[in-house]
């Protein structure tokens, strides 16, 4: 028998079960081009001593799912570190922000996989989760805070001169500095039959001078300008305030030189979206 009267309330993309209580307060404009809406309300309690109520892989506690709609610059990335929640409470006066464990993987904004931005960069889905559950008998939950995204509208492409593919070599593309961190050769196939083996060269490049989040793609081209490898994902390394991007390319074995072509968002900036809303389960 569950200890909570309402164990798990879930809503799809429309508010069929949720009733916004404050009217226009759940649609707060940010710089005249953004709005934040509720699209889901999830409450999961302890069902018995040995397990939490996770029959549908839900997170223990209270989660409010938000949909962001933006008509300005393209949303690139949700910035959980810069975002904040200043109020998360029920109508009985319970503060659901209590006992938040900021040192664990369970944070207010959850895992990055729960933070989704649409392909066109005009909308995003963000979950806000408390480890607490509302007071028994309470009917409303209020949430207030500011969501911060990195956004941009202008894209630029720069190219480098020819450079040698060897550890330690460096080149610039526009204002972006690129250095060959290391190179390793990987062999595939039967280790006893050299004729049946294939070899590929793994080249790790480090970029500096342009924030990695703004990099759209990095292409490694041959001497004729033909792309031999391209990366769109990026690893980010930060140390002592110095932020670098890390890219690993797979190129044919024996490749000794090339050029780089980098495309990036040139006017990336933070966009703040303050919001305040109150929701109730329409049961």
FIKEVEX-745860 format. One record per residue (C-alpha): residue number from 1; x, y, z. Coordinates in nm, 2 decimals, padded with zeros to 4 digits. Layout:
{pos = NUM; px = X; py = Y; pz = Z}
...
This chain:
{pos = 1; px = 00.00; py = 00.00; pz = 00.00}
{pos = 2; px = 00.15; py = 00.33; pz = -00.10}
{pos = 3; px = 00.19; py = 00.60; pz = 00.16}
{pos = 4; px = 00.09; py = 00.87; pz = -00.08}
{pos = 5; px = -00.26; py = 00.92; pz = -00.20}
{pos = 6; px = -00.13; py = 01.02; pz = -00.54}
{pos = 7; px = 00.17; py = 00.81; pz = -00.64}
{pos = 8; px = 00.23; py = 00.90; pz = -01.00}
{pos = 9; px = 00.05; py = 01.17; pz = -01.21}
{pos = 10; px = 00.18; py = 01.20; pz = -01.56}
{pos = 11; px = 00.08; py = 01.43; pz = -01.86}
{pos = 12; px = 00.18; py = 01.41; pz = -02.22}
{pos = 13; px = 00.24; py = 01.71; pz = -02.44}
{pos = 14; px = -00.09; py = 01.89; pz = -02.36}
{pos = 15; px = -00.24; py = 01.98; pz = -02.03}
{pos = 16; px = -00.52; py = 01.73; pz = -02.01}
{pos = 17; px = -00.49; py = 01.67; pz = -01.63}
{pos = 18; px = -00.32; py = 01.99; pz = -01.52}
{pos = 19; px = -00.50; py = 02.31; pz = -01.44}
{pos = 20; px = -00.29; py = 02.63; pz = -01.43}
{pos = 21; px = -00.40; py = 02.82; pz = -01.13}
{pos = 22; px = -00.25; py = 03.17; pz = -01.19}
{pos = 23; px = -00.38; py = 03.22; pz = -01.54}
{pos = 24; px = -00.13; py = 03.43; pz = -01.72}
{pos = 25; px = 00.14; py = 03.37; pz = -01.45}
{pos = 26; px = 00.23; py = 03.04; pz = -01.61}
{pos = 27; px = 00.33; py = 03.22; pz = -01.93}
{pos = 28; px = 00.60; py = 03.48; pz = -01.83}
{pos = 29; px = 00.77; py = 03.65; pz = -02.12}
{pos = 30; px = 01.15; py = 03.68; pz = -02.12}
{pos = 31; px = 01.27; py = 03.98; pz = -02.32}
{pos = 32; px = 00.94; py = 03.97; pz = -02.51}
{pos = 33; px = 01.04; py = 03.65; pz = -02.70}
{pos = 34; px = 01.02; py = 03.36; pz = -02.46}
{pos = 35; px = 00.75; py = 03.18; pz = -02.26}
{pos = 36; px = 00.75; py = 02.89; pz = -02.01}
{pos = 37; px = 00.46; py = 02.65; pz = -01.97}
{pos = 38; px = 00.39; py = 02.34; pz = -01.77}
{pos = 39; px = 00.35; py = 02.01; pz = -01.96}
{pos = 40; px = 00.39; py = 01.75; pz = -01.69}
{pos = 41; px = 00.35; py = 01.69; pz = -01.32}
{pos = 42; px = 00.49; py = 01.38; pz = -01.16}
{pos = 43; px = 00.47; py = 01.27; pz = -00.79}
{pos = 44; px = 00.64; py = 00.95; pz = -00.68}
{pos = 45; px = 00.65; py = 00.83; pz = -00.32}
{pos = 46; px = 00.78; py = 00.53; pz = -00.12}
{pos = 47; px = 00.56; py = 00.23; pz = -00.18}
{pos = 48; px = 00.72; py = -00.01; pz = 00.07}
{pos = 49; px = 01.04; py = -00.03; pz = 00.27}
{pos = 50; px = 01.26; py = -00.20; pz = 00.01}
{pos = 51; px = 01.17; py = -00.01; pz = -00.30}
{pos = 52; px = 01.05; py = 00.33; pz = -00.43}
{pos = 53; px = 00.76; py = 00.37; pz = -00.66}
{pos = 54; px = 00.95; py = 00.33; pz = -00.99}
{pos = 55; px = 00.72; py = 00.11; pz = -01.19}
{pos = 56; px = 00.77; py = 00.34; pz = -01.49}
{pos = 57; px = 01.13; py = 00.44; pz = -01.42}
{pos = 58; px = 01.01; py = 00.76; pz = -01.25}
{pos = 59; px = 01.22; py = 00.96; pz = -01.02}
{pos = 60; px = 01.14; py = 00.96; pz = -00.65}
{pos = 61; px = 01.01; py = 01.30; pz = -00.54}
{pos = 62; px = 00.82; py = 01.58; pz = -00.73}
{pos = 63; px = 00.90; py = 01.67; pz = -01.09}
{pos = 64; px = 00.75; py = 01.95; pz = -01.29}
{pos = 65; px = 00.81; py = 01.93; pz = -01.66}
{pos = 66; px = 00.84; py = 02.26; pz = -01.84}
{pos = 67; px = 00.82; py = 02.35; pz = -02.21}
{pos = 68; px = 01.01; py = 02.66; pz = -02.33}
{pos = 69; px = 00.91; py = 02.84; pz = -02.65}
{pos = 70; px = 01.14; py = 03.10; pz = -02.79}
{pos = 71; px = 01.10; py = 03.33; pz = -03.09}
{pos = 72; px = 01.44; py = 03.50; pz = -03.08}
{pos = 73; px = 01.79; py = 03.35; pz = -03.13}
{pos = 74; px = 01.83; py = 02.98; pz = -03.17}
{pos = 75; px = 01.86; py = 02.79; pz = -02.84}
{pos = 76; px = 02.19; py = 02.60; pz = -02.84}
{pos = 77; px = 02.23; py = 02.46; pz = -02.48}
{pos = 78; px = 02.05; py = 02.47; pz = -02.15}
{pos = 79; px = 02.28; py = 02.62; pz = -01.88}
{pos = 80; px = 02.19; py = 02.43; pz = -01.56}
{pos = 81; px = 02.47; py = 02.60; pz = -01.36}
{pos = 82; px = 02.35; py = 02.95; pz = -01.44}
{pos = 83; px = 01.98; py = 02.86; pz = -01.40}
{pos = 84; px = 01.81; py = 02.88; pz = -01.06}
{pos = 85; px = 01.49; py = 02.78; pz = -00.87}
{pos = 86; px = 01.40; py = 03.02; pz = -00.60}
{pos = 87; px = 01.06; py = 02.87; pz = -00.50}
{pos = 88; px = 00.93; py = 02.51; pz = -00.50}
{pos = 89; px = 00.66; py = 02.47; pz = -00.25}
{pos = 90; px = 00.30; py = 02.33; pz = -00.19}
{pos = 91; px = 00.00; py = 02.52; pz = -00.07}
{pos = 92; px = 00.04; py = 02.38; pz = 00.28}
{pos = 93; px = 00.36; py = 02.57; pz = 00.32}
{pos = 94; px = 00.61; py = 02.29; pz = 00.27}
{pos = 95; px = 00.94; py = 02.39; pz = 00.11}
{pos = 96; px = 01.02; py = 02.12; pz = -00.15}
{pos = 97; px = 01.37; py = 02.26; pz = -00.20}
{pos = 98; px = 01.47; py = 02.11; pz = 00.14}
{pos = 99; px = 01.73; py = 01.83; pz = 00.15}
{pos = 100; px = 01.85; py = 01.89; pz = -00.21}
{pos = 101; px = 02.17; py = 01.69; pz = -00.26}
{pos = 102; px = 02.36; py = 01.92; pz = -00.49}
{pos = 103; px = 02.67; py = 01.70; pz = -00.47}
{pos = 104; px = 02.50; py = 01.40; pz = -00.63}
{pos = 105; px = 02.38; py = 01.32; pz = -00.98}
{pos = 106; px = 02.03; py = 01.40; pz = -00.86}
{pos = 107; px = 02.00; py = 01.77; pz = -00.90}
{pos = 108; px = 01.72; py = 02.01; pz = -00.95}
{pos = 109; px = 01.74; py = 02.00; pz = -01.33}
{pos = 110; px = 01.82; py = 01.63; pz = -01.34}
{pos = 111; px = 02.05; py = 01.46; pz = -01.59}
{pos = 112; px = 02.14; py = 01.64; pz = -01.92}
{pos = 113; px = 01.94; py = 01.37; pz = -02.10}
{pos = 114; px = 01.62; py = 01.52; pz = -01.95}
{pos = 115; px = 01.70; py = 01.86; pz = -02.10}
{pos = 116; px = 01.60; py = 01.85; pz = -02.46}
{pos = 117; px = 01.62; py = 02.13; pz = -02.72}
{pos = 118; px = 01.43; py = 02.10; pz = -03.05}
{pos = 119; px = 01.61; py = 02.07; pz = -03.38}
{pos = 120; px = 01.50; py = 02.42; pz = -03.49}
{pos = 121; px = 01.62; py = 02.56; pz = -03.16}
{pos = 122; px = 01.29; py = 02.73; pz = -03.09}
{pos = 123; px = 01.17; py = 02.52; pz = -02.80}
{pos = 124; px = 01.31; py = 02.31; pz = -02.51}
{pos = 125; px = 01.19; py = 02.06; pz = -02.25}
{pos = 126; px = 01.33; py = 02.10; pz = -01.90}
{pos = 127; px = 01.25; py = 01.89; pz = -01.59}
{pos = 128; px = 01.27; py = 02.04; pz = -01.24}
{pos = 129; px = 01.28; py = 01.78; pz = -00.97}
{pos = 130; px = 01.27; py = 01.79; pz = -00.59}
{pos = 131; px = 01.36; py = 01.50; pz = -00.37}
{pos = 132; px = 01.06; py = 01.59; pz = -00.15}
{pos = 133; px = 00.69; py = 01.51; pz = -00.21}
{pos = 134; px = 00.40; py = 01.75; pz = -00.14}
{pos = 135; px = 00.22; py = 01.75; pz = 00.19}
{pos = 136; px = -00.06; py = 01.49; pz = 00.21}
{pos = 137; px = -00.38; py = 01.66; pz = 00.11}
{pos = 138; px = -00.22; py = 01.96; pz = -00.05}
{pos = 139; px = -00.36; py = 02.05; pz = -00.39}
{pos = 140; px = -00.12; py = 02.30; pz = -00.55}
{pos = 141; px = 00.25; py = 02.33; pz = -00.62}
{pos = 142; px = 00.42; py = 02.66; pz = -00.70}
{pos = 143; px = 00.75; py = 02.69; pz = -00.89}
{pos = 144; px = 00.95; py = 03.01; pz = -00.95}
{pos = 145; px = 01.29; py = 03.07; pz = -01.10}
{pos = 146; px = 01.50; py = 03.16; pz = -01.40}
{pos = 147; px = 01.61; py = 02.93; pz = -01.69}
{pos = 148; px = 01.92; py = 03.03; pz = -01.87}
{pos = 149; px = 02.01; py = 02.91; pz = -02.22}
{pos = 150; px = 02.30; py = 02.98; pz = -02.45}
{pos = 151; px = 02.16; py = 03.11; pz = -02.78}
{pos = 152; px = 02.28; py = 03.25; pz = -03.11}
{pos = 153; px = 02.16; py = 03.37; pz = -03.45}
{pos = 154; px = 02.47; py = 03.41; pz = -03.67}
{pos = 155; px = 02.70; py = 03.13; pz = -03.80}
{pos = 156; px = 03.05; py = 03.17; pz = -03.94}
{pos = 157; px = 03.30; py = 02.94; pz = -04.11}
{pos = 158; px = 03.68; py = 02.98; pz = -04.10}
{pos = 159; px = 03.96; py = 02.77; pz = -04.25}
{pos = 160; px = 04.33; py = 02.71; pz = -04.16}
{pos = 161; px = 04.64; py = 02.68; pz = -04.36}
{pos = 162; px = 04.80; py = 02.34; pz = -04.43}
{pos = 163; px = 04.96; py = 02.19; pz = -04.12}
{pos = 164; px = 05.14; py = 01.87; pz = -04.02}
{pos = 165; px = 04.95; py = 01.60; pz = -03.84}
{pos = 166; px = 05.19; py = 01.53; pz = -03.57}
{pos = 167; px = 05.17; py = 01.56; pz = -03.19}
{pos = 168; px = 05.24; py = 01.92; pz = -03.08}
{pos = 169; px = 05.18; py = 02.09; pz = -03.41}
{pos = 170; px = 04.94; py = 02.39; pz = -03.41}
{pos = 171; px = 04.75; py = 02.60; pz = -03.65}
{pos = 172; px = 04.49; py = 02.88; pz = -03.64}
{pos = 173; px = 04.16; py = 02.91; pz = -03.82}
{pos = 174; px = 04.04; py = 03.27; pz = -03.79}
{pos = 175; px = 04.09; py = 03.35; pz = -03.42}
{pos = 176; px = 04.06; py = 02.98; pz = -03.31}
{pos = 177; px = 04.38; py = 02.80; pz = -03.21}
{pos = 178; px = 04.40; py = 02.43; pz = -03.28}
{pos = 179; px = 04.67; py = 02.19; pz = -03.15}
{pos = 180; px = 04.73; py = 01.83; pz = -03.22}
{pos = 181; px = 04.71; py = 01.67; pz = -02.87}
{pos = 182; px = 04.81; py = 01.31; pz = -02.97}
{pos = 183; px = 04.78; py = 01.05; pz = -03.24}
{pos = 184; px = 04.74; py = 00.67; pz = -03.21}
{pos = 185; px = 04.72; py = 00.39; pz = -03.47}
{pos = 186; px = 04.45; py = 00.12; pz = -03.43}
{pos = 187; px = 04.47; py = -00.21; pz = -03.61}
{pos = 188; px = 04.16; py = -00.41; pz = -03.70}
{pos = 189; px = 04.13; py = -00.77; pz = -03.84}
{pos = 190; px = 04.33; py = -01.09; pz = -03.78}
{pos = 191; px = 04.64; py = -01.01; pz = -03.58}
{pos = 192; px = 04.82; py = -01.31; pz = -03.73}
{pos = 193; px = 04.76; py = -01.21; pz = -04.10}
{pos = 194; px = 04.90; py = -00.87; pz = -04.18}
{pos = 195; px = 04.74; py = -00.87; pz = -04.52}
{pos = 196; px = 04.40; py = -00.89; pz = -04.37}
{pos = 197; px = 04.45; py = -00.61; pz = -04.12}
{pos = 198; px = 04.33; py = -00.25; pz = -04.16}
{pos = 199; px = 04.48; py = 00.04; pz = -03.98}
{pos = 200; px = 04.32; py = 00.37; pz = -03.89}
{pos = 201; px = 04.48; py = 00.68; pz = -03.74}
{pos = 202; px = 04.31; py = 00.85; pz = -03.45}
{pos = 203; px = 04.39; py = 01.22; pz = -03.42}
{pos = 204; px = 04.29; py = 01.42; pz = -03.11}
{pos = 205; px = 04.27; py = 01.80; pz = -03.16}
{pos = 206; px = 04.22; py = 02.06; pz = -02.89}
{pos = 207; px = 04.06; py = 02.40; pz = -02.98}
{pos = 208; px = 04.09; py = 02.72; pz = -02.79}
{pos = 209; px = 03.97; py = 03.08; pz = -02.84}
{pos = 210; px = 03.60; py = 03.00; pz = -02.91}
{pos = 211; px = 03.37; py = 02.84; pz = -02.66}
{pos = 212; px = 03.32; py = 02.47; pz = -02.75}
{pos = 213; px = 02.94; py = 02.50; pz = -02.71}
{pos = 214; px = 02.94; py = 02.74; pz = -03.01}
{pos = 215; px = 03.12; py = 02.51; pz = -03.24}
{pos = 216; px = 02.88; py = 02.35; pz = -03.50}
{pos = 217; px = 03.13; py = 02.13; pz = -03.68}
{pos = 218; px = 03.50; py = 02.08; pz = -03.73}
{pos = 219; px = 03.62; py = 01.93; pz = -04.06}
{pos = 220; px = 03.96; py = 01.78; pz = -04.13}
{pos = 221; px = 04.03; py = 01.82; pz = -04.51}
{pos = 222; px = 04.31; py = 01.68; pz = -04.73}
{pos = 223; px = 04.54; py = 01.88; pz = -04.95}
{pos = 224; px = 04.27; py = 01.90; pz = -05.22}
{pos = 225; px = 04.01; py = 02.04; pz = -04.99}
{pos = 226; px = 03.82; py = 01.71; pz = -04.96}
{pos = 227; px = 03.68; py = 01.63; pz = -04.62}
{pos = 228; px = 03.84; py = 01.31; pz = -04.48}
{pos = 229; px = 03.68; py = 01.34; pz = -04.13}
{pos = 230; px = 03.42; py = 01.55; pz = -03.96}
{pos = 231; px = 03.31; py = 01.59; pz = -03.60}
{pos = 232; px = 03.00; py = 01.76; pz = -03.47}
{pos = 233; px = 03.01; py = 01.64; pz = -03.11}
{pos = 234; px = 03.26; py = 01.80; pz = -02.88}
{pos = 235; px = 03.42; py = 01.72; pz = -02.55}
{pos = 236; px = 03.47; py = 02.02; pz = -02.32}
{pos = 237; px = 03.77; py = 02.05; pz = -02.08}
{pos = 238; px = 03.78; py = 02.33; pz = -01.82}
{pos = 239; px = 04.06; py = 02.40; pz = -01.58}
{pos = 240; px = 04.15; py = 02.72; pz = -01.39}
{pos = 241; px = 03.90; py = 02.92; pz = -01.61}
{pos = 242; px = 04.05; py = 02.79; pz = -01.93}
{pos = 243; px = 03.79; py = 02.62; pz = -02.15}
{pos = 244; px = 03.90; py = 02.40; pz = -02.45}
{pos = 245; px = 03.72; py = 02.18; pz = -02.69}
{pos = 246; px = 03.84; py = 01.82; pz = -02.76}
{pos = 247; px = 03.78; py = 01.65; pz = -03.09}
{pos = 248; px = 03.89; py = 01.30; pz = -03.20}
{pos = 249; px = 03.91; py = 01.23; pz = -03.57}
{pos = 250; px = 03.95; py = 00.89; pz = -03.75}
{pos = 251; px = 04.15; py = 00.93; pz = -04.07}
{pos = 252; px = 04.32; py = 00.69; pz = -04.31}
{pos = 253; px = 04.65; py = 00.55; pz = -04.18}
{pos = 254; px = 04.94; py = 00.74; pz = -04.33}
{pos = 255; px = 04.77; py = 01.08; pz = -04.34}
{pos = 256; px = 05.04; py = 01.33; pz = -04.26}
{pos = 257; px = 04.89; py = 01.67; pz = -04.32}
{pos = 258; px = 04.56; py = 01.85; pz = -04.38}
{pos = 259; px = 04.36; py = 02.17; pz = -04.33}
{pos = 260; px = 04.08; py = 02.25; pz = -04.09}
{pos = 261; px = 03.74; py = 02.41; pz = -04.16}
{pos = 262; px = 03.55; py = 02.52; pz = -03.85}
{pos = 263; px = 03.19; py = 02.64; pz = -03.84}
{pos = 264; px = 03.06; py = 02.81; pz = -03.52}
{pos = 265; px = 02.79; py = 03.04; pz = -03.38}
{pos = 266; px = 02.96; py = 03.38; pz = -03.38}
{pos = 267; px = 02.72; py = 03.57; pz = -03.15}
{pos = 268; px = 02.64; py = 03.32; pz = -02.88}
{pos = 269; px = 02.51; py = 03.48; pz = -02.56}
{pos = 270; px = 02.31; py = 03.38; pz = -02.25}
{pos = 271; px = 01.93; py = 03.43; pz = -02.26}
{pos = 272; px = 01.75; py = 03.45; pz = -01.93}
{pos = 273; px = 01.39; py = 03.33; pz = -01.89}
{pos = 274; px = 01.23; py = 03.42; pz = -01.55}
{pos = 275; px = 00.90; py = 03.24; pz = -01.48}
{pos = 276; px = 00.65; py = 03.18; pz = -01.20}
{pos = 277; px = 00.37; py = 02.93; pz = -01.21}
{pos = 278; px = 00.14; py = 02.72; pz = -00.99}
{pos = 279; px = -00.01; py = 02.39; pz = -01.10}
{pos = 280; px = -00.27; py = 02.15; pz = -00.95}
{pos = 281; px = -00.36; py = 01.79; pz = -01.04}
{pos = 282; px = -00.71; py = 01.80; pz = -01.19}
{pos = 283; px = -00.83; py = 01.47; pz = -01.05}
